[in-house]
Amino acid sequence: MSGEDDAAYRRSVRNMSFVLAAIVITIFAAIFVPPYVFPSHDNFQRSVSMDSPFFGFTLHLDLNTTTPASSGHVLITGWLNSTSSSLENITTSNSWPPGLSGLWGKICTSGWPIGVGVMKGHYDQDNYTLGKLLPIPQPACPSQSEVPSYFILEPHSSKALVDIGGSPQYWIIQTDYTFGYTLNAGLPEGAGPNQLPTGVYTAILADEWGEVVTAYFLVS
């Protein structure tokens, strides 16, 4: 091989090494770089839903806005709705998705089956464990030992019959939480005077059977 051919070969190998390194860096960033650094901006629906793969109900997550001001707030509403035309008897569980302790459910109600929360950054059902729930102040409540053992959902409804220590009750399986600077003690890092940090936030709805739904809003 001539000196000129050898130099060309070396340049080709060096260029290929640069290309392979760039590919590796891109893949690494896509997997490991936190979503709040490179957030997705293509999924800002106010309302999302997901059918349960195990039971006859649908989880719904609704935001009153997807573009709040930094001094504003977002009303987050999550609910469970039967998709059956007859009564749906669902056994309770305690299979909450990992990493989601501290969700907002219903004040002083043990055994509430759904909860909502907020993360700074853009996450979905597949990578939400990379994020961290912003702390939501929880009220002090008297201890409750009795929780439901089942939910009997009325047809096409969020209304459920439950039994609490032998006492039947009706619950509307819906949770509302208002997220905003003046309404939360657990603020994200970088919060300023009367302002939330700008950027993408993820609203999360989860249930005690392990299902997760996400929606997004952009603080500007």
Steps between C-alpha positions, in 0.01 A plus 500: 500500500641839397548784747211690344269198519604439859420859598160478332430174684592656833273799432216264415546302822520823704182638341317173562612510865354850535171385348477197731584717803227746405248217470596359842474847662158557343368164623643561848338843519163365387507235773664671793473878465207617715191601300498849654824568309359400163121488554252391237257770396261301285241367744312771684145369502278631777326164538642150474358158587602136516295181513593266782642175360366311804156643579203663335589863563690790347739740674458867404738789564396857425680837527315831490795650310826383341663845490481661846699811587779460755281678756190301406368153579373180339193306613580129467203262501524122490216253507405141439196420286330166439476387138259217583126498443455304824635522854877449509638336817870580539714353775729751667876476471815669626708479184578868465760582233852531643637841594163671535453524874357837596227523236198715581189287547209605718548679832491265799360206302694175540479260209439766237588318175644782284740790547653786303836674515741725309860460380731766356597379154344293223437136590260230383375157607829340397751728675313676783723319752785725383310800638413608851163608630487854633402475868135577568413610856271240655260591782520332838222243526377265771616143447263276308530123513209406274540514123273364224547143384315560172348768277168435329491751214166605360461464121681773302562695817766608751266416787600194704349314792759413767488332837686665790497277806156368421361842412409547131594833341492654155820654367546711187844389382634839400796701628564872450823683577598860424870542429653848512758714670279643774327169561795265562768482766706249302628713214744389229862606510547846352171647617524877539284761674140410412617307196527138394806413291416509131502178302307179447320322786343154507167439671462137609193293583551153648279235652550227759504232228826635355379711207641843408372781277696818419419845362717810455497875547751773422564777751610820327 
